[in-house]
């Protein structure tokens, strides 16, 4: 008899009581199972009161300023996030020839074309937030502050490819060749077969410094 009573008390998860979403409920006076948001409250961290910070737009137009000061830390963060999320398509110099593009993915436009050089910085934030063409949005992967940092770094990339000697601060000198201890790998064909042009060249030892002893 006791075993029969215990068997009758068993309740599996698939048959336990639950409330289907948006159906009528007799528990509340208004018969609504889904409760309205309490007036004057907002989820922690989701106030989003600064519309420009979260959209990059002023009205319906892209804004052309960053919502916070540009510091070396912001630029370093932008470079790091860009190299993680953007460089696979856009490449680390922003010319649109990233590694997955070299593997057959649709090539994005270079950041260095005239149209994008003239685009307001809010445009890059908006594209990262909402996507554009073949590019998906990255609003879930990249928080708003990092999207702004990436936009700032894109501006730095554009300047790096179009800077002139007049942009160099007074007293500074632009090096025409890399430092003696830096070796620049020559380009090679990533799509070719096992040929000399598809094999990365071996790194060369840095030249010795100082004068040789007799």
N, C-alpha and C positions, 0 to 999 in steps of 0.2 A: 504493500500500500504506500509506504514511504517513497519507494522508487518511482511509482507512478506520479506522485505529487511533484517530486523533483524534476521529472521529465517534462511535466506540464509547465514548469517555471522557466525552462530554457528559452532564450530569445536570441536568435542570430542577428547579425548586423543588417542583413538584407530585409528583415521584417520588423526592425525596430521602428517606433513611432518617429516621424519627422514631418516637417512642414514643407510642402512644395512651394517654390518661389511664386509670390504674387497671387496666391490663392486666398480665398476668404478665410478669416479666422474668427472664432467665437470668443477668443481670449481677450481681445481689445474692444473697447467701446465703438471704435470706428470700423471694426471688422477687417482691418488691413494687417496682413501678416508681415509685410515689409514696413518697417518703421521709418518715418521721415527723419531727415537730419535735424538735430537740435538747432534751433535758430541761434545765429551768432557764433557757431563753432566751426572749426576747420581742422582737418587732419594735421597732425604735427609735421612741419616741414613742407606743407603743400598750400601755403597761403598764396604764393605766386602773385603778390600784389604789384610787383614791378613788371608791367607788361613788356617793356622794352627788353629787360634782362632775359625774359623767357621766350620772346618772339623775334627779337632783332628788328622789329618794325616800329615806325612811328605812323600811326594810322594804317594805311595800306602800302606805305613806302618803306623800303629798306633803309635803316639808319646807317650813319657813317661815322660812328664813334663807339669806343668800347665803354661799357658801363662801369669800369673800374680802372685804376691806373695800371699802366704797363710797366712791369718791373722785370728784372732779370729772372726772378723766380717764375713769373707768369710765362715768359718766353721759353724757359727750360721745360716747364710743364707742357706748353703747347707743342714743342718739338717732340717730346716723349710720346704724347698722345697721337700726334700726327704720324709718327713713324710706326705706331702700333695699328691704328685704324685706317689711315689714309694712304700711306706709302705703298701698300700692296697693289693699289690701282694707280695712284697718282705719281708714284716714285718719290724718292727722298728729296729730289730737287723740284718736284711739282710739274714735270713736263708731260705727265700722262702715260709714261712708259714703265709702269710698275711691273713687278714680277708676274702677277696673274694676267696682266695684259699681254705680256710676252708668251703666255701659255694659251692665248686665244680669247680672253675676255674682252668685251667691247672697250675700246680705248676712250677715256674721258678727255675733254679738252685740256690743253696745257694752261696752267695758271698764268703763263707769261704772254698769252695773246692779249691784244689791245682791249678787247671787250672785258675780260676778267681783271685786267690791270685797272680799268676804270670803274669796275663794280664796287659799290659801297661795301664796307666790311660786314654790315648786317646781312648782305646777300649770302655770304659764305656760312654765316650762322644759320640762316633760314634753310639753306640746302642741307646742312648737316642735321637740322631738326626734322625736316619734312621730306627729305629726299628730292631727287630730280632725275627724270628720265630713267635710265637703267640703275641709277644709284639709289639704294634704299635709305630710309631714314635711320639715324643713329641716336634718336632721342632716348631710347631705352639703355643703350650701351654707354653713352657718354653724357654725364651731367652737364647742365647748362654752363657752369663756370668753365669746364674743360672745353666745351664747344667754342666759347669766346677765346680761350687761350689758343686753340687751334687756328681760329680766324686771324688772331694777331700774328701767329707764326707764319701763316700763308702770306701775309703782307711782307714779312721779313724775307721770305723766299723770293717774292716778286722783286723786292728791292735788290736782293743779292745778285739777280741775273740781269739787272738793268742799271746798276750803280755806275757812276763815273768817278773820275778822280776828284771832281768838284764836290762830291758827297763825302769825301774823306776829311775828317777834322784836321784843322791846321796843326802842323807839327808831326802828323802821322804819315807813314809811308806805306804804299801798297806794294806788296811783294809780287814780283813778276814770275817767280818760280817757287815751288814748294820748299820748305826748309830741308836742309841736307839730310836730316834723319827721318824724313817722311818719304815713303815710296808709294806712288800712285799706280794702282793696277790698271793696265790697258784693257780696253773693252774686248769681249770675246762673244762668240755666237752661242747663245743659250739654247737655240733650237736645232743646231746642227747635229750631225752624227759624231762619232768618235774621230774627229779630225783635229788637226793642229789648231784650227780656229775655234773649235768648240771645247777645247781643254784649257782651263784656267792656267795662265802662266805661273810658274813658281815664284814666290816672293824673293826679292833680291835683298841681300844683306845691306844694311845701311853703311854708307861710306865711313871710313875711319876718320876720326877727328884728331886734330893736333898734328904736330910735325913728327915725322919718323926719326927715330934715334939712329945714329950711325952704328 
